[in-house]
Amino acid sequence: MTVWKEDAARDLVLNAGERLALLTRGEGSYVWDGDGKRHLDFLAGIAVNSLGHAHPAFIKAVSTQAATLAHVSNYFATPPQLELAARLKRLTGVGIDGRVYFSNSGAEANEAAFKLARLHGGAERPRILALENAFHGRTIGSLALTAKKAMREPFEPMPAGVEHIPATIEALEATIDDRVAAIIVEPIQGEAGVVELPEGYLAAARSLTLKHGALLIIDEIQTGAGRTGQWFGFNHEGITPDAITLAKGIGGGFPIGALVTFGAASSLFTPGSHGSTFGGNPLGTAVSNAVLTEIESAGLVENAAARGAQLREAIVNIDSPLVTGIRGRGLLIGIALAAPVATAVVAAAQDRGLIVNAANPSTVRIAPALTIGDAEIEEFQTLFAAALADVQASLAASEEDKANAS
Ligand code: PLP
């Protein structure tokens, strides 16, 4: 075992499996490991590094703000914080009465959303609806919203009131009533394997929540910041939610999250009802301003849409019998496989110098930086085709072994 593996195995908490590599440096869509091997990073820290690695705008924002004012407390406002709140209000189209709460992660943004739902619901509306297969984070509140039993059960009891319903309009119609405080949904379920909501779901959820006086909360933590080819996933459906949660791509690698509230939902939090020491500090908000400014000025939302289409074509052109479908939008793509071999494909890709991830046993997820161009896509196509061929060859070899043995 190399030294770093021993160190990791001895010192890091045992919540994750063995680390795949020791990464030491990054630039654009590439990272290098401790052996000097270069990897094409098509995961981007799980949809986080919007501008890739070590982007000049990111470096400048971190270093300039660190040299100016890194942290105060929420007793004070700071210019980057106010600028980011105004920017998020403009980009989300939340309107003058919208408000922004800053957190440090996605889970914390969803904790704030959970509390928003409770404030809205009070004793009259104890029910909160979330979807089967949903992933909303690992803190206790966000975990209560997360569907996967294996993640939840060791930590039960969960906060009361959350029900997971199938992601169909019929299930929502059948379940919602006037005792529902809120429904929370991801426009595309990233962790579940890049699974889109059924056609018209968000519009139906909007009209049903309005009818029953419930909040519609959209978790844009993985889909936001331009990743799907629009600023936010809900923009594809032309609806206005009551709140959205953000993290990942808005910081481009700096830990920051946000809850953006629309309309009447903006007056639910009152002084003392929620808070965070680090949330919205000048360093994090300055970096997020720089990342979002670059996404906007370099046309990276449009790039995500165009490169997403190009990538789909590249995957189809590989013409592998292992690939049975492509899901997702823009640069959040799930590649459906004919067999539960996603882990093997990911390992073969890594051997060849390509980082992708297994979102579920038969889906490979790619979520590259929004900055990718022709060169990265061509290289991805070559490496991914080779990884698929490797796995196909080993599947064929084991079939042959089985045939010989019988
Ligand atoms: N919500 C969604 C849709 C996510 O994809 C994630 C992370 O993968 C989270 C919430 C949790 O975010 P974090 O890991 O920053 O707490």
Boltz pocket constraint, residues with backbone or C-beta under 6 A from the ligand:
constraints:
  - pocket:
      binder: B
      contacts: [[A, 46], [A, 104], [A, 105], [A, 106], [A, 107], [A, 108], [A, 110], [A, 135], [A, 136], [A, 137], [A, 138], [A, 186], [A, 188], [A, 190], [A, 191], [A, 219], [A, 220], [A, 221], [A, 222], [A, 247], [A, 248]]
      max_distance: 6.0
